[in-house]
Amino acid sequence: MNGPPEPTPSFPPAIEERIRAGAFLLVDKPRGPTSHQVAAWVRDLLGLERAGHAGTLDPHVSGLLWIGVGPALKLLPLLLDFPKRYVGVIALHGRVPAADLAAILAEFQGPVFQTPPVRSAVRRERRIRTIHRLTRLEQEGPLLLVDVTSESGTYIRSLAVDLGDALGVGAHLAELRRIGTGPFKEEQSTTLHALSDAVVTARAGSPDALLRMLHPIEEVRREFPQVLLKPGAAAAVAHGAGVARGGIRSMSRPFPAGAAVVLIAPDGAFLGFGEARVASEGFSKVPHGWVIESRRVMVDPARYERLWDAERRLRATTTTATR
């Protein structure tokens, strides 16, 4: 008769603390599984209830996949601001003069209209995406190796088909690999096999390899403008409010309207992130109301007393004492 299963060994304190604070992994997704399956494997390897990925890769696409655990799951909307970089093979369906190919590749840099492929996770509605860079690396017969940096949400399969149509010969995407997500590069990623080995080693008492794979959330937040708040504004944000210009102590750099910004408490704590209602240079022209809309709170609101409640209690106490 089989006995109860052996309990799973716990991680060393350094690993537990990193996950508790929020961390992410840069996984080299292989061809075959879905992004959701890879995130589930990471979740199970680490013995967690949840893990989430940013920037879905189709099953037949390999490369860099960002996976968040713990509080880092709240950062997923921020990752949407990061451009993606790919190398891919486009198979042309006919011969194209080199000059024509160079001209069309140049035309496709900038805003382009796209319709998602038939097999996609979103509705097939025409949309605009920006191609920041599209260059030919090599060519062998009809096979074209390209380097693409594009706005998040760009469908490279659709780009290949559209290129073929523009060239008048037709084309399809034969191979694709993601090599960059914002500041994160392919060489920083880890395979699932290496992650599995690091987990076993960490549970045996040697956490260094796994700790290197679990990146702290500060590596994401530092990529965005930092807005340092005054104590009252920090407490308000912790409880879900927006930011008025009077609650801002300083900003790390200017930013446009619509930009994602990181909100910092006076003690340096990462309060959350928001979206600028107006450009930072125009804050002084806003007489009242919020200049930054709060989008996600990263801290426990209980850590921050509602200062307006404290003032109300103080007034009530003072009134009672004077009667």
Secondary structure, 3 states (H helix, E strand, C coil): CCCCCCCCCCCCHHHHHHHHHCEEEEEEECCCCCHHHHHHHHHHHHCCCCCEEECCCCCCCEEEEEEEEHHHHHHHHHHCCCCEEEEEEEEECCCCCHHHHHHHHHHCCEEEEECCCCCCCCCCCCEEEEEEEEEEEEEECCEEEEEEEECCCCCHHHHHHHHHHHHCCCEEEEEEEEEEECCEEHHHCECHHHHHHHHHHHHCCCCHHHHHHCEECHHHHCCCCEEEECHHHHHHHHCCCCEEHHHEEEECCCCCCCCEEEEECCCCCEEEEEEECCCHHHHHHCCCCEEEEEEEECCCHHHCCCHHHHHHHHHHHHHHHHC
